[in-house]
Amino acid sequence: MEEQITTGQVAKKWGLIYGLIGLIVNLTPVILEFQISWIQLVNIAIAIAIYVMATKEFKEMNGGFMSFGEGFKISVIAALIAGAIRSVVSYVYIKFIDPNVTERIIEATNQAYRNQGLTEEQIQQANQYSDIFTNPEIGLILGIVVVLIGGLLWGAIVSAIIKNEKEDF
């Protein structure tokens, strides 16, 4: 008799993989001190790829069947695990290893604003609005929330496409 795989097993495995990949993709530019304007598109592509691979693995190991709810659960749990890994490690890096990273990011952003022709007054106003997001503790929470929201959205779409529900007779 074949051992039944659970959604939790698949979600944990792929959540860990997603968390480590996301951590590398998001922390590398910070450590190397360069900014990538399209990093969010990379993050979305990684998320979708992980959700597809995770739900397909579950479906394949479950006799070709997966309900929408099972796929959605796998995606959301994987997102929660990945968001926690990425956010906690980023928080530790920003808070304790390289506390000046936030200042460098703000300065690079301000320079980009100057290059776009904004005045110093406009730049200061923009900085006032973004001050809350430079707090490492807020970043920790928002990092988890943003990945979780992505898991809800992209996980629902992927699960709706990949599902194959058993017919009840």
SVG drawing of the C-alpha trace seen along z (x, -y; Angstrom):
<svg xmlns="http://www.w3.org/2000/svg" viewBox="-23 -72 52 74">
<polyline fill="none" stroke="black" stroke-width="0.4" points="0.0,0.0 1.3,-3.4 1.9,-6.0 -0.5,-9.0 1.3,-12.4 -0.3,-15.3 -0.6,-18.9 1.5,-19.9 4.4,-17.8 4.5,-19.3 3.9,-22.8 6.7,-22.6 9.2,-21.2 8.3,-23.9 8.0,-26.7 11.6,-26.0 12.8,-25.9 10.9,-29.1 12.2,-30.8 15.8,-30.0 15.5,-31.0 13.7,-34.2 16.2,-35.0 19.1,-34.7 17.3,-36.7 16.4,-39.5 19.4,-39.7 22.1,-39.4 21.5,-42.9 21.5,-44.4 24.8,-42.7 26.4,-43.7 25.0,-47.2 23.2,-47.5 19.5,-48.0 17.4,-46.0 14.3,-47.8 12.6,-44.7 13.2,-42.5 9.4,-42.3 8.8,-40.7 11.5,-38.1 9.8,-37.5 6.4,-37.0 7.9,-34.6 9.6,-32.6 6.4,-32.4 4.3,-31.2 6.9,-28.6 7.1,-27.3 3.3,-27.1 3.0,-25.3 5.8,-22.8 4.4,-22.2 0.8,-21.6 1.9,-19.5 4.0,-17.3 1.0,-16.9 -1.4,-16.1 1.1,-13.6 1.6,-11.8 -2.1,-11.8 -3.1,-9.7 -3.6,-12.7 -6.1,-14.4 -6.0,-17.6 -8.9,-19.8 -8.8,-23.6 -8.6,-23.7 -5.7,-21.4 -3.7,-23.4 -4.6,-26.6 -3.6,-25.3 -0.2,-24.2 0.4,-27.6 -0.6,-29.6 1.4,-27.5 4.5,-27.6 4.1,-31.4 3.9,-31.7 7.0,-29.6 8.9,-31.4 7.8,-34.9 8.9,-34.0 12.3,-32.7 13.0,-35.7 11.8,-38.3 13.5,-37.0 16.9,-36.6 16.6,-40.0 15.6,-41.5 18.7,-40.0 20.9,-41.2 19.5,-44.8 19.2,-45.1 22.4,-43.5 24.9,-42.7 24.6,-45.8 22.5,-48.5 23.6,-51.1 21.9,-49.4 18.7,-51.4 20.7,-54.7 22.4,-53.5 19.0,-52.5 17.5,-55.9 20.5,-57.8 20.3,-55.7 16.6,-56.4 17.2,-60.1 19.8,-60.2 17.3,-58.5 14.8,-61.2 17.4,-63.9 18.1,-62.3 14.4,-62.5 14.4,-66.2 12.7,-66.3 13.5,-69.2 15.0,-68.7 11.6,-69.7 9.8,-67.0 12.5,-64.5 12.1,-65.3 8.3,-65.0 8.7,-61.6 11.1,-60.5 8.5,-61.5 6.0,-59.1 8.6,-56.2 10.1,-56.6 7.8,-54.0 8.9,-51.4 12.6,-51.9 12.0,-50.5 13.4,-47.0 10.5,-45.8 7.9,-47.1 9.8,-45.5 9.8,-42.2 6.0,-42.2 5.4,-43.6 7.7,-41.1 5.6,-38.2 2.3,-39.9 3.3,-40.8 4.4,-37.2 1.3,-35.8 -0.9,-38.1 0.9,-36.9 0.4,-33.3 -3.3,-34.0 -3.6,-35.6 -1.2,-33.5 -1.9,-30.3 -5.6,-30.7 -4.9,-31.2 -2.4,-28.3 -4.7,-26.0 -7.7,-26.8 -5.7,-25.9 -4.0,-22.7 -6.9,-21.2 -8.4,-17.9 -11.1,-17.0 -12.3,-13.4 -15.8,-12.8 -18.3,-11.7 -20.7,-9.0"/>
</svg>
